[in-house]
Structure formats: C-alpha cells, structure tokens
Amino acid sequence: MPDDRLIVALDVPNAIEALALTTKLGDAVGFYKIGLGMLTGGGLGLANELTAEHGKRIFLDMKLFDIGATVEAAVRGLSRFDLEFLTVHGDPHVVRAAKQGAAGSDLKILAVTILTSLDRGDLDDGLMKPGDVADLVLERAARALEAGADGVIASPQEAAAIRALPEAAGRLIVTPGVRPAGAALGDQKRVATPAGAIRSGADHIVVGRPIWQAADPRGAAQAILDELAGA
C-alpha cells in the first residue's frame, strides 16, 4: 500500500496530462489533489476516473467561499462524488455551512487559514488585521476547528502550534508549501521539507511541482516517500 501521507498535486493543464502523470507514478502514489485550475480541464471527471477505476483517494481543493446557503448547496453536490477532502475558507460561517452540506457523507471539510503563498505584506495589501502571520493562522485555525472543520490547511511552519491547540485533538493538518531540500520555492514563501512537516505535526503533505516537473516523477515521489519513512 502506498504511503498516503504524500498527496501529489495534479496542477497540470488538463485531465489528459494528469492521467499521464498518475500512470508514471503508478502504485507509488495513492492520494491526489485536484485543484481549481483543473476544474475546467475535466477535474471532476478525473476525480471519478481515479477513484472508480484506479482506487485512488482524492482531495478536491476548491477553497470555497460564499454565503452559507451557497456553500452548503455546493458541498452537498460535491459530497455525491467519492472524495476524501474538500477545502473551504476558514471563516466560521463557511465552515458551518460546508459541514451541513457534507452531512451524511464521509467527505472531510478542511479549512484554509492563510494561503502559504502570502506573507505580511500581502495581508496588508488585502486590508487584513495587523499581527504576525503565524499568530493569525493559529487564531483562524482555532476558530475554524471550533466551527466544526475536520482539519485545516496550513503552512508546515505553523503545524506544530496548530497541533498543540486543544481544538486540534483528533483533527487533520494538511500542509502545502512542502519542498524537498534544494527544490525551487516557486511562489511559496512559508515552506518546510517533507520530513520537517511531518515532524511538526502534519498528517499529510501536498507536493506538486517538485514531482510533476521532475525528469523522473516517480523517482522524485519515491525520494519524498523515503524521506517520510525516515521521519
């Protein structure tokens, strides 16, 4: 069985390229993330094919945000698919609506705290309240978990503090912004290595470009899995 602590982000242009990548990765990887960029490239159809025909687990990363009734309706529709995780923004009213929409299904709702591509300057530009980014992440995580989120999405640099929250007992922490040592950071600003993220309290790590941009994607994934095995 593959180590499903590794979730590979299928952030490629369309479902055809995504399926080609999953073929290269084979049985080494069992868990995939399908994001907003793939939605118009056949993302939901891809999710169905990977689950029904290949036995893969799917994390649908939509980061939903809207009024409660709309979020609830959207999540209710998505809960009919065989999905493991779905992301929403961590505002309490959004989380509560998403949980209502997922009622009766096994779909887990993960709350986004602050995107790992953002730093304090970005938050200032967006008129977010003053404060250290890590402190704001912790506060948003606590509020989302209080609202019923099954887990949170957070930078590995904040995973340990979130794991220490009383509200985080039994909940999931999923960390993007993970880069193997020596890998390019791309647009990520708050990063850690795979083993570092797991040691900090993450249950799953999400890795995209360091795998799908590699000359040998399976080899790149296997190197990460080997690092996780030693963590």
N, C-alpha and C positions, 0 to 999 in steps of 0.2 A: 504494500500500500504506500502511495506517495505521502510525503510529509506535508500535510495541508496547512502547516503554519506559513508556508510560502504561497502567496496569491500572486499570480502573474497578471499584470495589467495588459489587456489586449487593446492598447492605444494605437492601433494601426488604422489605415483609412477605411477599410471595409471588411465585411464578413469573409470574403474570399481569402484575403491576406491573413485574417485572424485564424481561419481554419488551417491554412498552410503552416502557420506558426505552431498551432496545437499539434499538428502532425509531426513537426520536427521535435517538439518536446515530448511527445509520446506519453508513456506511463510514468515519466519522471515527475510530472506536474498534474495535480488533480483538482486544482482550485483556480478559477479565473475571474478577473474583474472586467466587466463591460461598462464603459463609461458613457457620458453624454455625447462625446464626439463620435461614438459608434452608433448612436441611436438611429440616425438617418442612413446608416450604412448597413442596415439589417441586424441591428443589435438584439432585438427580442427574438427574431428567428434564429439567430446564432445561439442565444441562450437555450432555446428549446432543443436545438440540434445537439449541443454539447451535453446537456443533461440527459435527454432521452436516448440518444444514440451512442454516446461515449461515456456516460456515467460520471461526468464532471460536476463539480459544485460551482455555483455562480454567485458572484457578488455584483449586484446591479448598483452602480454608483451614479445616481441621478441628482443627489443633493437637492431634493425637493424643497420649495419654499413658496407658500401661498397662504390664502386664508384657510382656516381649518376645514371647512366643508370641501374645498377643492382638494386639499391634501388627502383627506380621508377617502374621497372618491378615487383619486389616482392610486393610492396604496391598495384599496380594495381590488381594483382591477389588476394591479401587478401581482397581488397575492395569489392570483389564479395560476401564475407561472410557477414552475418548480425552482424557486430561488432561495438562496440561503440568507443573504444580507441585502438590505436596501438602505441607502443613505438619505437623510433629510438634514436640513439645517437644524442646529441645536436649540433654537428658540422653543421655550416650553410649549407654547400653543401649537407649534408644528409637530413636536414630538407626540403630544397627547392625541392629536388628530391622526397621525400616522399609526399609532398603536391601535386606535379604534378601527382604522381601515384594515389592519393586519389581523384583527381578532378572528380566531377560529382557524388560523393557518400557522405554519411553522416559520414563517418569514420573520427574521430578526431585524429590528429597526436600529440602525446605527446613526448617532448624532454627530454632525460636523461641528467642531468647536471653532477653530480659526484655521483657515487653509494654510498648509505648510509652505506655500509659496509667498506668504505675506510676512512682512516684518513691521516694526512700529511705524515706520514712515508710511507704509501702505495703509495702516489703520488710521493714521492722522488724515491722510487724503480722503478716506471714507467717513470721516467725522465720528469714528469710534471713540469711546470714552478713554481718557488718559489711563496710563498704567502699564506695567511690564507685560509683555505678550504672554509669558508663562503664567502669570497670575490671572490674566483674563481667560486663558484657556482653562485653567483649573476651575474658575468660577462658572464658566459656561458648561463645563463637563458636569459639575455637581448639579447644576440646575436641570440639565437635560436628563441626567440619571434619576433625579427626583421626579421628573415628569413621566418616567417610565421607560426610557430608552433601554434597549437590551445591551447597548455598549456605545462606545464613542470612537470617532476617528480623531487621532491626534498625532502630532509630531512625536517621534521617539524621544526627543529631548524632554517632553513633558510626561511621558508614560509612567515613570516612577512615581511622580507626585499624584497623578490620577489614580494609580493603583492603590495608593495609600488612603484615598478618600473612603470614608465609611460607606458612601453610596455606591462605590465601585465593587463591593463584595459580590462575587458571582457574575459580574458583568464582563463584557468583552472590551478589549482595547485593540484596535486595528491601526497600524501605523504605515502610512505612505511616507515619502521622504526618506526612503532607505536606499543607501548606495553602498555597494561593496567598496572596500578600501581601494583608492586610486581611480574610482569611476568619476566621470564628469558629473557635476552637480545639476546641470541644466538650469531649470527655473526654480529649483528647490533651494530654500535658504536655511531650513531647520532640519538637519539630516543626522543620521547615525548609520553605523554598519548593521548588517543583519543580526549578528550575534549581540551587538550592543543593544539593539531594540528589544530583543527577547529578554535579555538580562534586566532591562529596565521595566519589564512588566507587560510587554505586548504579547497578545495571544496569536496574532497574525501580522505578517509584514506584507506590504504590497510593493512589488518591483516591476517596472515596465521596461524603460529604455535600456538599462544595462543588460537585459536579456534579449529583447527583440532587435536591438541594434547590433548585437554581437555577431561576429562572423560565424560562431558556433553557438546558437541559442541554447541548445541542450547542455552543452558544456558549461555555459555561463550559469544556467539554472542549477546544474549539479554542483558547481563550486559553492553557490549560496547554500544549497541543501547540506553540503558537507560542513560548512561553517555553522549552520544551525545545529547539526548533530553534535558539534563540539561545545555548543552553548549550554 
